[in-house]
Amino acid sequence: MALNDTLMEDMKNAMKAKDKDSLTVIRSLKSALMNYKIKVGHELNSDDELDVLATALKQRRESLEEFSKAKRQDLIDATNKEIETIEKYMPKQLSNDELEATVEETIKEVEATSKKDFGDVMQALMPKIKGKADGKAASVMVGKKLN
């Protein structure tokens, strides 16, 4: 089932259940998908949809950091619920061990030996983990492995 169809179905269920939190997030995702579709000027494929979801998730995580610094527990709780809702539509995330194995495999493929090869490794790695792992975590892991 396409993401848009899934979102419509979940939106109906959230309305029936009077789940305002989920409904708000689902509506924002539908809006983001529509805006992206207009921006690119064609129907979205699964990679495009994944980009939109990843962007929404990244925005929420960045907000979470700011709310934590401001010690705003009410906003932290709300943002965590939003993140949980968005994660339901994302592909299964790689575990730390799986990410580490993918990083090591990519380093061998690229034949990287030092920090100078960091960009090449990241360029080869990102398509493999797109939507399945946090780019920042992958970047840190690649940096450690190349030291």
Secondary structure, DSSP 4 states (H G I P E B T S, - for coil): --HHHHHHHHHHHHHHTT-HHHHHHHHHHHHHHHHHHHHHTS---HHHHHHHHHHHHHHHHHHHHHHHHTT-HHHHHHHHHHHHHHHTTSPPPPPHHHHHHHHHHHHHHHT--SGGGHHHHHHHHHHHHTTTS-HHHHHHHHHHHH-
